[in-house]
Amino acid sequence: MTDAERPAIAIHDLCKTYDSGFEALKRINLSIRRGEIFALLGPNGAGKTTLIGIVCGIVRPSSGQVLADGFDVVRDYRQARSKIGLVPQELSTDTFETVWATLRFSRGLFGKPPNPAHLEQVLRDLSLWDKRHSKIMQLSGGMKRRVLIAKALAHEPDILFLDEPTAGVDVELRRDMWQMVAKLRQRGVTIILTTHYIEEAEQMADRIGVINHGELLVVEDKHILMRKLGKKQLLLSLQDALESMPDSLADLPLELDTGGERLIYTFDSQDERTGIAGLLRRLQEQGIAFRDLHSRESSLEDIFVDLVRAQR
């Protein structure tokens, strides 16, 4: 297998059970392609951070194997870890150091020779250049978050993990971060993202994985996932509100919206027979008139919520 063909991350039968007996991960199998943006979605406690911790060498697996650019994260820890940059959720920084000293140390920690030009570019991309001589303890929470991102990029990793990177940050940082992610992707960096802002995953990711209770429920190309699992709805605003759904329409996938002023008809947009013509005919037979109608498609958030609910 050539370097180009080898996945950035290869996870085989990965399990993690803590001493308490809690199964955080249950036989995870996942291959993340080089140069893609992969979004890992799941509710709190689903196993996202444990999975990232294992790949980054912070948490030891109970069984299974993880390869980062072909290196085993347990057996070949140093080589594997040198390929990875991690932006954690927690704001843990060397508070008494300056921003510049912190980045220089982080780069040296991975055995990389000094490269002031690279560090300068990272700081400029994150609007930190004018703070390079400031002690981290003097920075705001948003600026400290930027420093964490800069530290993760200091050693020029091929794989970047972003664990809830925009949680609680301002709009400006969010914008700067996604611009930087776009640049990194153009350079071929593989990016693995966890986020509570599902609209970000929908906008940025190539593929989506959904994890819950330690199990990987689905991994799919974003567009294929939305086509397979997404629903389309026809919204009909009624001329006169209904108190309840007529029994004669109970066999149809219809909902009566709050207040009885709108009917919602759910159908499979991939099916040639949507049933819309029959619906409109039956509404006319029942004397139910509508003012207007329009359609909407499921968002990634709708699909995510449905998948998680189905596992409960």
N, C-alpha and C positions, 0 to 999 in steps of 0.2 A: 504494500500500500504506500503510495507516494504521500509526501507531506500535505499536498493539496487535497488528497482524498481522505486523509485521516481526520476524524471529527475533532473539534476543539475540546469537547468534554464527552467522555464515554462512561456511562454508569451502568453497572451490571449487577442485578440482584442485590441491591443495596438495602440493608436493614440496620435500624438503630433501636435498641431496647435499653432503657436506662435501668439503673440498679433497683429502682422502685417497681420495675415491671412494666412501666409505661412504654408502649410501642410507638415511637415517634415517626419511624419510617418502615414501610412494609414492602419489601421486594420492589424497589424502584429500578426501572430500566429506562434509560433515556440517553439519546445521542443528540448533541448540540453541534450544529454545523459551523464550520469556519466562516467568520464574517457576517453571521446573522445576528439579529436582535431577537432574543428569546424572552418572552414574558412569562413568569411563573406566578400564577394567581391562586389565592386561597385565603380563607378566613383566618383570623388569629388562632394560633395553635395548630394549624394544618400540617406543619412540618417544613415550611419554606426556609426558615432561618437555620434549622437543623441540617437540612440538605446543603445549604450554602456553607455552613460551618464545616461539614465533612469535606466538601470539595476543596475548601481553602485550608484544610489541615488544622482547624481549630477544635473540631470534635472528632473523636475516633469512632469509626463505624463498628457495629457488632459483627457484621458479615458483609460480603460482597466486595466489589472492586470499583474504584473510580480512577480514570485516567485523564490527566490534563495534558493535552498536546502529546499524548503517548506515554507520559510519565505517571507511574502509580503514585497517588497522593500520600500513601503510607510508606511504601518501600523507597520511593525516589522523592522524598518530601522536598528537598531543597530545589531540585530541578523543576518539579511541578509547581511549587509555590512561586518561583521566579517568573513563571508565565502568567501569574494571576495578579490582578489588582482588585482590592476589595474596598467598597465604600459601605461601612456598616451603618446600622440604624443609630447607634449610640454616639453621642458627641464625646469621644475620649481622645484628648490631644495632650501633647506635652506643653502644659499651659505656660511655663516660664520661658520656653524657647521662642525665638522669633519664627515667623513664617518661613523665611528663607533657610534658616538653619534646620528646621524640621524637614523641609523637602530635601535638602542636601543629605541629611542623615538617612532618610527613607530610601533614597537612591543608593547610597553606599551600602545599606543593609542587605541589598540584593546583589552586591558585588559589581555594580555598574560603575564605570569610570565617570568622573565629573563631566557634566554637560550643562553648563550655565545657560546656554541658548535654549535648550529644551525646557528647563525649569522656568525660564522667563516666559516662554510661549504658553506653558500651562497656566501660569499666574495671570497672564494677560487674558487668556481665554475665559478665565473665571473672575475677571475684574478684581484681581487681588494684587496686581503689580505695585500699586501705591501703598499696600499694606505689608510689603515684603520684610520691612525692618521692624514691624510691630510685634510685640509679644502676644501670643495667642490668647492669654488671659485678658487682654485688653479688647478683644474683638467681640462683636455681637454674635448671637446664636447663629444667624444666617451666614456670617463670615466664617465662623468655625466650621459650619457645614461645607463651605467652599474649600476650606483647608483640607478637610477629610478627602474630598474628591481629588484635590491636587496631590496629596500624599499617595493616593492609589495610582496616580498616573506618573509619578516621579520616575519609576524604573521602566517605563515604556512597556507595559504588559501587553500580551497578545489577547488576553481574556480579561474582561472587566465585569465584576459583580456589583450591581447597584441594589442594595437591600433597602427598600423604601426610601430612596434618596431625596424625594421631595416632600416627605411627610413634615408638615408644620413649617415649611419654608415659604418665603415670599414669592410673588409672581415673577419678579425680575430674575431671581435665582433659578426658578423653574425654567424660564425661557432660555437663560444662558446655558443651563445644563443640557437641554435638548438640542441646542445648537452645537454644543461640544460633542454630544453623542453622535450627531449626524456626521461631524468631521471624522470622528474616530472610526465610524463604520466605513467611510470612504477609504480610510487607510487599511481596512481589513481586520480591525479589531472585533472580536466576538464579544457581544454584550448580553449579559443575563440580568434581567430586571425583575424585581418584585415591587409591586405597588398596590396601594389601596385606591389610587386614582385610575380606575379602569379605562377611562377615556384616553389616558396617556398610553396604555398598552394598545388600545385600539388604533391609536394614531401612529405609534412608533414601531410596534413589533412585526416581525415576519411570521413567527409562529407563536402559539399560545399553549401553555400547559396549565392544567387546573389540578391542584392537589387539595385533598381534604382527608382528615383523620389518618395522615401518613400514607395515603394511597394516591397514586397518579391516576386521575379519572380519565383524562383525555389529553392527547398531544396532537396538535393539528395546525396546518397552515391557517393563518388567520382568516383568509377569505373562504377557504373550504369549510372551516369550522362554522362560520356565520351562515354559509349556504346550507350546510347539513343540518345545523341545529337551530338556526334562526327561524322565526315565524314572521308571517306577514299578517297585518290586521287591516280590516276595512272599518273605518269609523263613520257611523251614520248619525248625524245630528237630527233629532226628531222634531217635527213641528209641534207635537203635543207630548208631554212627558207621560211615561207609563209607570204605573204603580208597581207592577211586577211583570215578569216575563210570561207571555201567553203560553198556555200548555201546548197549543198547536205548534209552537216553535221550539219545544224542549229538546227535540232530537238534533238540533243544529248546534254547532260550536259557537254559541252566542252568549254574550254577557250584557247585562244591563248596567250601565255606568251609574255612579252615585247620583242620586237625584232623578234617575229615570229619564234623563234628557238625551241619552246617547246609547246606541247599540254598538257593540264591538264584536266583529266577526273575525275569527282567527282561521287562517288557511295556510296550506303549504304552497309557497310560491313556485316550487319546482314541479308541482303536479299540473299537468295540462288541464285537468278538470278542477277548477277552484271552487265551483259551486256558487259563484257570485250571482250568475244569471238566475238560478233557481231561488236563491235567497231573496232577490229583489221581487221576483214574481210572487213569492209567498207573502212578503210584506204587503204587497199591493192587494192580494186576496184578503188579508186581515184588516185592510183599511188603515195600515200604519204608514203615514207619510213622513218623509224626511226633507229637511231644508237643504242640506249639502252632505257630501261624503268625501273623504280622502283616505289614503292608505299610509301605513308606516311599517317599518321593518324593525325587528329586534336589534337592540344594541348588544355589544359584547357584554355589558353589565347584565342585561336580561338573561343571556345564555349562561353566564357564570352563576347567577342566582338560581336558575333552574337546575343546573348540574349539582350544586351543593345541596339544594333542597331534596333532590331525588335520592341522595345518599343517606339522608337522616333516617 
